[in-house]
Amino acid sequence: MVDITNKIVTHRSAIAEAIVAVSKQETIDAILNKTVPKGDVFEASRVAGLFGIKRTSDMIPDCHPLPVEYAAVRHRIEGLQIIIETEVHTLYKTGVEVEAMHGASVTALTIYDMLKPIDKGIEIKNIRLVSKKGGKSQYADILHKKLKSAVVVCSDSISAGKKQDFAGKAIIAKLEKVNVDTEDYTIIPDEIPVIQAKVQTLCDDKFDLIIITGGTGLSPRDVTTEAIRPMLDREIPGIAEAARQYGQQHMPYAMLSRSIAGLKGKTLILALPGSTRGAEESMDALFPYILHIFKVAEGMPHSD
């Protein structure tokens, strides 16, 4: 099975369709008049389709078991064709396309089984996915310009050459996956004046995005939050809350992070944890969704 532990929960939905073609009008009449020997075709196949939707992971090896929040099976008749439509919704980390298609398939097979004693020319065809929504692709904004981003590593030991940087490089790799290039990569010590000077220089150079990693913990030298907060024109608490909530699902110590985020003029500044895992999980929680802010902030001027 595909590893989905790093995905976030979103509202996902899918609609699938299957067509059952019969060979004579008498078959359609029997369905409508409920005179098919095996019973009410639409109701029996609807129930079977619902079971099919909910038990998809029992039948398809690589499908994850997931909570089905809503499921529907609908029928309509067009000439000698029975059009089956299934709709499935979930709040989960992966989509429900296969669940919808499996439900449509089971519905079609049930209809086939119920009608074959009275119609030898029955045929199942065109099982397909009609539409799907949700997941990362839905929230990936297409930006009209290339973002100018910077990654700043705040660490006494790394700036002194005693340790290697992994968190900053992990952030850069995550940015590349959402088509954001890093134009500035800097390592500085945990000093408030140094942090503020670097951030101000990047803002003066009209960087769109500044991501700082390190200094958001509780040790005496963790001062990134104190350095950044007074520089922000508008703090955005929900960003740090989202990162902490996501991190808490993976690591109980995430609640101790003092990550902060906000706007200085038109520049988005994120201060993320300094551990590689904390940085990676924060990026997974926030991107590409956070890029929507650059559409919202189009009318805001850059800070001088």
Contacts in CASP RR format, 6 or more apart in sequence:
PFRMAT RR
TARGET T0000
AUTHOR 0000-0000-0000
METHOD contacts of the structure
MODEL  1
MVDITNKIVTHRSAIAEAIVAVSKQETIDAILNKTVPKGDVFEASRVAGL
FGIKRTSDMIPDCHPLPVEYAAVRHRIEGLQIIIETEVHTLYKTGVEVEA
MHGASVTALTIYDMLKPIDKGIEIKNIRLVSKKGGKSQYADILHKKLKSA
VVVCSDSISAGKKQDFAGKAIIAKLEKVNVDTEDYTIIPDEIPVIQAKVQ
TLCDDKFDLIIITGGTGLSPRDVTTEAIRPMLDREIPGIAEAARQYGQQH
MPYAMLSRSIAGLKGKTLILALPGSTRGAEESMDALFPYILHIFKVAEGM
PHSD
1 61 0 8 1.000
1 62 0 8 1.000
1 64 0 8 1.000
2 62 0 8 1.000
2 64 0 8 1.000
2 94 0 8 1.000
4 64 0 8 1.000
4 93 0 8 1.000
4 94 0 8 1.000
5 93 0 8 1.000
5 250 0 8 1.000
6 281 0 8 1.000
6 284 0 8 1.000
7 93 0 8 1.000
7 94 0 8 1.000
7 135 0 8 1.000
7 136 0 8 1.000
7 284 0 8 1.000
8 93 0 8 1.000
8 246 0 8 1.000
8 284 0 8 1.000
8 285 0 8 1.000
9 91 0 8 1.000
9 92 0 8 1.000
9 93 0 8 1.000
10 91 0 8 1.000
10 92 0 8 1.000
10 93 0 8 1.000
10 134 0 8 1.000
10 135 0 8 1.000
10 138 0 8 1.000
10 139 0 8 1.000
11 89 0 8 1.000
11 90 0 8 1.000
11 91 0 8 1.000
11 133 0 8 1.000
11 134 0 8 1.000
12 89 0 8 1.000
12 90 0 8 1.000
12 91 0 8 1.000
12 92 0 8 1.000
12 94 0 8 1.000
12 95 0 8 1.000
12 96 0 8 1.000
12 132 0 8 1.000
12 133 0 8 1.000
12 134 0 8 1.000
12 135 0 8 1.000
13 87 0 8 1.000
13 88 0 8 1.000
13 89 0 8 1.000
13 90 0 8 1.000
13 96 0 8 1.000
13 132 0 8 1.000
13 133 0 8 1.000
13 134 0 8 1.000
14 87 0 8 1.000
14 88 0 8 1.000
14 95 0 8 1.000
14 96 0 8 1.000
14 97 0 8 1.000
14 99 0 8 1.000
14 100 0 8 1.000
14 101 0 8 1.000
14 129 0 8 1.000
14 131 0 8 1.000
14 132 0 8 1.000
14 133 0 8 1.000
15 85 0 8 1.000
15 86 0 8 1.000
15 87 0 8 1.000
15 100 0 8 1.000
15 129 0 8 1.000
15 130 0 8 1.000
15 131 0 8 1.000
15 132 0 8 1.000
16 85 0 8 1.000
16 86 0 8 1.000
16 97 0 8 1.000
16 100 0 8 1.000
16 101 0 8 1.000
16 103 0 8 1.000
16 104 0 8 1.000
16 127 0 8 1.000
16 128 0 8 1.000
16 129 0 8 1.000
16 130 0 8 1.000
17 83 0 8 1.000
17 84 0 8 1.000
17 85 0 8 1.000
17 86 0 8 1.000
17 104 0 8 1.000
17 126 0 8 1.000
17 127 0 8 1.000
17 128 0 8 1.000
17 130 0 8 1.000
18 84 0 8 1.000
18 86 0 8 1.000
18 104 0 8 1.000
18 105 0 8 1.000
18 107 0 8 1.000
18 108 0 8 1.000
18 124 0 8 1.000
18 126 0 8 1.000
18 127 0 8 1.000
18 128 0 8 1.000
19 81 0 8 1.000
19 82 0 8 1.000
19 83 0 8 1.000
19 84 0 8 1.000
19 108 0 8 1.000
19 124 0 8 1.000
19 125 0 8 1.000
19 126 0 8 1.000
19 127 0 8 1.000
20 81 0 8 1.000
20 82 0 8 1.000
20 84 0 8 1.000
20 108 0 8 1.000
20 111 0 8 1.000
20 112 0 8 1.000
20 115 0 8 1.000
20 122 0 8 1.000
20 123 0 8 1.000
20 124 0 8 1.000
20 125 0 8 1.000
21 80 0 8 1.000
21 81 0 8 1.000
21 82 0 8 1.000
21 122 0 8 1.000
21 123 0 8 1.000
21 124 0 8 1.000
21 125 0 8 1.000
22 28 0 8 1.000
22 80 0 8 1.000
22 81 0 8 1.000
22 82 0 8 1.000
22 115 0 8 1.000
22 119 0 8 1.000
22 121 0 8 1.000
22 122 0 8 1.000
23 80 0 8 1.000
23 119 0 8 1.000
23 120 0 8 1.000
23 121 0 8 1.000
23 122 0 8 1.000
24 80 0 8 1.000
24 119 0 8 1.000
25 80 0 8 1.000
26 118 0 8 1.000
26 119 0 8 1.000
27 80 0 8 1.000
27 115 0 8 1.000
27 118 0 8 1.000
27 119 0 8 1.000
27 122 0 8 1.000
28 77 0 8 1.000
28 79 0 8 1.000
28 80 0 8 1.000
29 35 0 8 1.000
30 36 0 8 1.000
30 118 0 8 1.000
31 41 0 8 1.000
31 42 0 8 1.000
31 77 0 8 1.000
31 82 0 8 1.000
31 115 0 8 1.000
32 77 0 8 1.000
34 40 0 8 1.000
34 41 0 8 1.000
36 114 0 8 1.000
36 115 0 8 1.000
36 118 0 8 1.000
37 117 0 8 1.000
37 118 0 8 1.000
38 44 0 8 1.000
38 113 0 8 1.000
38 114 0 8 1.000
38 117 0 8 1.000
39 114 0 8 1.000
41 111 0 8 1.000
41 114 0 8 1.000
41 115 0 8 1.000
42 75 0 8 1.000
44 110 0 8 1.000
44 114 0 8 1.000
45 73 0 8 1.000
45 75 0 8 1.000
45 84 0 8 1.000
45 107 0 8 1.000
45 108 0 8 1.000
45 110 0 8 1.000
45 111 0 8 1.000
45 114 0 8 1.000
46 73 0 8 1.000
46 75 0 8 1.000
46 107 0 8 1.000
48 106 0 8 1.000
48 107 0 8 1.000
48 109 0 8 1.000
48 110 0 8 1.000
49 73 0 8 1.000
49 86 0 8 1.000
49 103 0 8 1.000
49 104 0 8 1.000
49 106 0 8 1.000
49 107 0 8 1.000
49 110 0 8 1.000
50 71 0 8 1.000
50 73 0 8 1.000
50 103 0 8 1.000
51 106 0 8 1.000
52 59 0 8 1.000
52 102 0 8 1.000
52 103 0 8 1.000
52 106 0 8 1.000
53 68 0 8 1.000
53 71 0 8 1.000
53 73 0 8 1.000
53 86 0 8 1.000
53 88 0 8 1.000
53 99 0 8 1.000
53 100 0 8 1.000
53 102 0 8 1.000
53 103 0 8 1.000
54 68 0 8 1.000
54 71 0 8 1.000
54 99 0 8 1.000
56 63 0 8 1.000
56 98 0 8 1.000
56 99 0 8 1.000
56 102 0 8 1.000
56 103 0 8 1.000
57 63 0 8 1.000
57 64 0 8 1.000
57 65 0 8 1.000
57 66 0 8 1.000
59 102 0 8 1.000
60 98 0 8 1.000
60 102 0 8 1.000
63 98 0 8 1.000
63 99 0 8 1.000
64 93 0 8 1.000
64 94 0 8 1.000
66 90 0 8 1.000
66 92 0 8 1.000
66 94 0 8 1.000
66 95 0 8 1.000
66 96 0 8 1.000
66 99 0 8 1.000
67 90 0 8 1.000
67 91 0 8 1.000
67 92 0 8 1.000
68 88 0 8 1.000
68 89 0 8 1.000
68 90 0 8 1.000
68 96 0 8 1.000
68 99 0 8 1.000
69 89 0 8 1.000
69 90 0 8 1.000
69 91 0 8 1.000
70 87 0 8 1.000
70 88 0 8 1.000
70 89 0 8 1.000
71 86 0 8 1.000
71 87 0 8 1.000
71 88 0 8 1.000
71 89 0 8 1.000
71 99 0 8 1.000
72 86 0 8 1.000
72 87 0 8 1.000
73 84 0 8 1.000
73 85 0 8 1.000
73 86 0 8 1.000
73 103 0 8 1.000
73 107 0 8 1.000
74 84 0 8 1.000
74 85 0 8 1.000
74 86 0 8 1.000
74 87 0 8 1.000
75 82 0 8 1.000
75 83 0 8 1.000
75 84 0 8 1.000
75 85 0 8 1.000
76 82 0 8 1.000
76 83 0 8 1.000
76 85 0 8 1.000
77 83 0 8 1.000
82 111 0 8 1.000
84 104 0 8 1.000
84 107 0 8 1.000
84 108 0 8 1.000
84 111 0 8 1.000
85 104 0 8 1.000
85 130 0 8 1.000
86 100 0 8 1.000
86 101 0 8 1.000
86 103 0 8 1.000
86 104 0 8 1.000
86 107 0 8 1.000
87 100 0 8 1.000
88 96 0 8 1.000
88 99 0 8 1.000
88 100 0 8 1.000
89 96 0 8 1.000
90 96 0 8 1.000
90 99 0 8 1.000
95 132 0 8 1.000
95 134 0 8 1.000
95 135 0 8 1.000
96 132 0 8 1.000
97 129 0 8 1.000
97 132 0 8 1.000
100 129 0 8 1.000
101 127 0 8 1.000
101 128 0 8 1.000
101 129 0 8 1.000
104 127 0 8 1.000
105 127 0 8 1.000
108 124 0 8 1.000
108 127 0 8 1.000
109 124 0 8 1.000
112 122 0 8 1.000
112 124 0 8 1.000
115 122 0 8 1.000
116 122 0 8 1.000
136 288 0 8 1.000
139 288 0 8 1.000
139 289 0 8 1.000
139 292 0 8 1.000
140 178 0 8 1.000
140 288 0 8 1.000
140 291 0 8 1.000
141 288 0 8 1.000
141 291 0 8 1.000
141 292 0 8 1.000
141 294 0 8 1.000
141 295 0 8 1.000
143 291 0 8 1.000
143 294 0 8 1.000
143 295 0 8 1.000
146 181 0 8 1.000
147 180 0 8 1.000
147 181 0 8 1.000
147 208 0 8 1.000
147 209 0 8 1.000
147 291 0 8 1.000
147 294 0 8 1.000
148 183 0 8 1.000
148 205 0 8 1.000
148 206 0 8 1.000
148 207 0 8 1.000
148 208 0 8 1.000
148 209 0 8 1.000
149 175 0 8 1.000
149 180 0 8 1.000
149 181 0 8 1.000
149 182 0 8 1.000
149 183 0 8 1.000
149 184 0 8 1.000
149 207 0 8 1.000
149 208 0 8 1.000
149 209 0 8 1.000
149 210 0 8 1.000
149 211 0 8 1.000
150 182 0 8 1.000
150 183 0 8 1.000
150 184 0 8 1.000
150 185 0 8 1.000
150 186 0 8 1.000
150 202 0 8 1.000
150 207 0 8 1.000
150 209 0 8 1.000
150 210 0 8 1.000
150 211 0 8 1.000
151 168 0 8 1.000
151 171 0 8 1.000
151 172 0 8 1.000
151 175 0 8 1.000
151 182 0 8 1.000
151 184 0 8 1.000
151 185 0 8 1.000
151 186 0 8 1.000
151 211 0 8 1.000
151 212 0 8 1.000
151 213 0 8 1.000
152 184 0 8 1.000
152 186 0 8 1.000
152 187 0 8 1.000
152 188 0 8 1.000
152 195 0 8 1.000
152 198 0 8 1.000
152 199 0 8 1.000
152 202 0 8 1.000
152 210 0 8 1.000
152 211 0 8 1.000
152 212 0 8 1.000
152 213 0 8 1.000
153 159 0 8 1.000
153 165 0 8 1.000
153 167 0 8 1.000
153 168 0 8 1.000
153 185 0 8 1.000
153 186 0 8 1.000
153 187 0 8 1.000
153 188 0 8 1.000
153 212 0 8 1.000
153 213 0 8 1.000
153 214 0 8 1.000
153 274 0 8 1.000
154 188 0 8 1.000
154 189 0 8 1.000
154 190 0 8 1.000
154 195 0 8 1.000
154 212 0 8 1.000
154 213 0 8 1.000
154 214 0 8 1.000
154 215 0 8 1.000
154 224 0 8 1.000
154 274 0 8 1.000
155 163 0 8 1.000
155 165 0 8 1.000
155 187 0 8 1.000
155 189 0 8 1.000
155 190 0 8 1.000
155 214 0 8 1.000
155 215 0 8 1.000
155 274 0 8 1.000
156 189 0 8 1.000
156 190 0 8 1.000
156 221 0 8 1.000
157 163 0 8 1.000
158 164 0 8 1.000
158 165 0 8 1.000
158 187 0 8 1.000
159 187 0 8 1.000
159 188 0 8 1.000
159 189 0 8 1.000
160 189 0 8 1.000
165 187 0 8 1.000
166 276 0 8 1.000
167 213 0 8 1.000
167 214 0 8 1.000
167 272 0 8 1.000
167 273 0 8 1.000
167 274 0 8 1.000
167 275 0 8 1.000
167 276 0 8 1.000
167 278 0 8 1.000
167 279 0 8 1.000
167 280 0 8 1.000
168 185 0 8 1.000
168 213 0 8 1.000
168 279 0 8 1.000
170 276 0 8 1.000
170 279 0 8 1.000
170 280 0 8 1.000
170 283 0 8 1.000
171 211 0 8 1.000
171 213 0 8 1.000
171 272 0 8 1.000
171 279 0 8 1.000
171 280 0 8 1.000
171 283 0 8 1.000
172 182 0 8 1.000
172 185 0 8 1.000
174 280 0 8 1.000
174 283 0 8 1.000
174 284 0 8 1.000
174 287 0 8 1.000
175 181 0 8 1.000
175 182 0 8 1.000
175 211 0 8 1.000
175 283 0 8 1.000
175 287 0 8 1.000
176 182 0 8 1.000
177 287 0 8 1.000
178 287 0 8 1.000
178 288 0 8 1.000
178 291 0 8 1.000
180 209 0 8 1.000
180 291 0 8 1.000
183 207 0 8 1.000
184 202 0 8 1.000
184 207 0 8 1.000
186 198 0 8 1.000
188 194 0 8 1.000
188 195 0 8 1.000
188 198 0 8 1.000
190 214 0 8 1.000
190 215 0 8 1.000
190 221 0 8 1.000
190 222 0 8 1.000
190 223 0 8 1.000
190 224 0 8 1.000
191 223 0 8 1.000
192 223 0 8 1.000
192 226 0 8 1.000
192 227 0 8 1.000
195 212 0 8 1.000
195 223 0 8 1.000
195 224 0 8 1.000
195 227 0 8 1.000
195 228 0 8 1.000
196 227 0 8 1.000
196 228 0 8 1.000
196 231 0 8 1.000
199 210 0 8 1.000
199 212 0 8 1.000
199 227 0 8 1.000
199 228 0 8 1.000
199 231 0 8 1.000
199 264 0 8 1.000
199 269 0 8 1.000
200 231 0 8 1.000
202 210 0 8 1.000
202 267 0 8 1.000
203 210 0 8 1.000
203 264 0 8 1.000
203 265 0 8 1.000
203 267 0 8 1.000
203 302 0 8 1.000
203 303 0 8 1.000
204 304 0 8 1.000
206 267 0 8 1.000
206 302 0 8 1.000
207 267 0 8 1.000
208 266 0 8 1.000
208 267 0 8 1.000
208 268 0 8 1.000
208 294 0 8 1.000
209 267 0 8 1.000
209 268 0 8 1.000
209 270 0 8 1.000
210 267 0 8 1.000
210 268 0 8 1.000
210 269 0 8 1.000
210 270 0 8 1.000
211 270 0 8 1.000
211 272 0 8 1.000
212 224 0 8 1.000
212 228 0 8 1.000
212 269 0 8 1.000
212 270 0 8 1.000
212 271 0 8 1.000
212 272 0 8 1.000
213 271 0 8 1.000
213 272 0 8 1.000
213 273 0 8 1.000
213 274 0 8 1.000
213 279 0 8 1.000
214 222 0 8 1.000
214 224 0 8 1.000
214 271 0 8 1.000
214 272 0 8 1.000
214 273 0 8 1.000
214 274 0 8 1.000
215 221 0 8 1.000
215 222 0 8 1.000
215 223 0 8 1.000
215 224 0 8 1.000
215 225 0 8 1.000
215 271 0 8 1.000
215 274 0 8 1.000
216 222 0 8 1.000
216 224 0 8 1.000
216 225 0 8 1.000
216 257 0 8 1.000
216 258 0 8 1.000
216 259 0 8 1.000
216 260 0 8 1.000
216 271 0 8 1.000
216 272 0 8 1.000
216 273 0 8 1.000
216 274 0 8 1.000
217 225 0 8 1.000
217 256 0 8 1.000
217 257 0 8 1.000
217 258 0 8 1.000
217 273 0 8 1.000
218 256 0 8 1.000
218 258 0 8 1.000
222 258 0 8 1.000
224 260 0 8 1.000
224 271 0 8 1.000
225 258 0 8 1.000
225 259 0 8 1.000
225 260 0 8 1.000
225 271 0 8 1.000
228 260 0 8 1.000
228 269 0 8 1.000
228 271 0 8 1.000
229 235 0 8 1.000
229 260 0 8 1.000
231 264 0 8 1.000
231 269 0 8 1.000
232 260 0 8 1.000
232 262 0 8 1.000
232 263 0 8 1.000
232 264 0 8 1.000
232 269 0 8 1.000
233 262 0 8 1.000
233 263 0 8 1.000
233 264 0 8 1.000
233 265 0 8 1.000
233 303 0 8 1.000
234 262 0 8 1.000
234 263 0 8 1.000
235 260 0 8 1.000
235 261 0 8 1.000
235 262 0 8 1.000
236 261 0 8 1.000
236 262 0 8 1.000
236 263 0 8 1.000
236 293 0 8 1.000
237 261 0 8 1.000
238 261 0 8 1.000
239 261 0 8 1.000
239 262 0 8 1.000
239 270 0 8 1.000
239 286 0 8 1.000
239 290 0 8 1.000
240 257 0 8 1.000
240 259 0 8 1.000
240 260 0 8 1.000
240 261 0 8 1.000
242 285 0 8 1.000
242 286 0 8 1.000
243 257 0 8 1.000
243 259 0 8 1.000
243 272 0 8 1.000
243 281 0 8 1.000
243 282 0 8 1.000
243 285 0 8 1.000
243 286 0 8 1.000
244 254 0 8 1.000
244 255 0 8 1.000
244 257 0 8 1.000
244 259 0 8 1.000
245 285 0 8 1.000
246 254 0 8 1.000
246 281 0 8 1.000
246 282 0 8 1.000
246 284 0 8 1.000
246 285 0 8 1.000
247 254 0 8 1.000
247 278 0 8 1.000
247 281 0 8 1.000
247 282 0 8 1.000
247 285 0 8 1.000
248 254 0 8 1.000
248 255 0 8 1.000
250 277 0 8 1.000
250 281 0 8 1.000
251 277 0 8 1.000
251 278 0 8 1.000
251 281 0 8 1.000
254 278 0 8 1.000
254 281 0 8 1.000
257 273 0 8 1.000
257 278 0 8 1.000
259 270 0 8 1.000
259 271 0 8 1.000
259 272 0 8 1.000
259 273 0 8 1.000
259 282 0 8 1.000
260 271 0 8 1.000
261 268 0 8 1.000
261 269 0 8 1.000
261 270 0 8 1.000
261 271 0 8 1.000
262 268 0 8 1.000
262 269 0 8 1.000
262 270 0 8 1.000
263 269 0 8 1.000
263 293 0 8 1.000
263 297 0 8 1.000
263 300 0 8 1.000
264 303 0 8 1.000
265 300 0 8 1.000
265 301 0 8 1.000
265 302 0 8 1.000
265 303 0 8 1.000
266 297 0 8 1.000
266 300 0 8 1.000
266 301 0 8 1.000
266 302 0 8 1.000
266 303 0 8 1.000
267 302 0 8 1.000
267 303 0 8 1.000
268 290 0 8 1.000
268 293 0 8 1.000
268 294 0 8 1.000
268 297 0 8 1.000
270 282 0 8 1.000
270 286 0 8 1.000
270 290 0 8 1.000
272 278 0 8 1.000
272 279 0 8 1.000
272 282 0 8 1.000
272 283 0 8 1.000
273 279 0 8 1.000
273 282 0 8 1.000
END
